[in-house]
Amino acid sequence: MLDYKGSCDCGQVNYSISDKPLFTQACHCKDCKKSTGSSFVVHSTVHEDDLTINGKVDSTELSTGSGAGRRVYFCTNCGTYLYCKYMIVESQRIVGIRSKTFNNPDEFPPEAHIFVKDKDPWINLTDVKNCFEVMYDREKIWPEQSLKRLEEKNS
């Protein structure tokens, strides 16, 4: 089994995932931009059973465009936002790991860009495959193997 690792900025919190992410996407929505202070965030979706956290994290609830909200988890020492759970998909037991907190973050480049209707005008995605004005249909975009893994984990 594969083992991918990451950490917060100060190193107090380390994590590992026991299987590769189900899907990685860049989100350009206003909520992600606000919470990161950046133009977009890259999240790698994993099943929460595959995630092991070592160290002290705390959480808070933030808003989402859907109104369902998300719970974000961060290091209690340095405040690095490590992962989140979106309430709208809570029953699927998936989390979105901030991909740039992986030790080798370039291993999981975005497979899609979402909410490009809100992207900054200077970001050029002309030659990028899988760009969506808002969200996409997971059944049509995620790799078949990822959909199968998610279904097996949630059975």
Buried (B, 14 or more C-beta within 10 A) or exposed (E): EEEBBBBBEEEBBBBBBBBBBBBBBBBBBEBBBEBBEEBBBBBBBBBEEBBEEEBEBEBEEBEBEEEEBBBBBBBEBEEBBBBBBBBEBEEBBBBBBBBBBBEEBEEBEBBBBBBBEBBEEEEEEEEEEBBBEEBBEBEEBBEEEBBEBBEEBEE
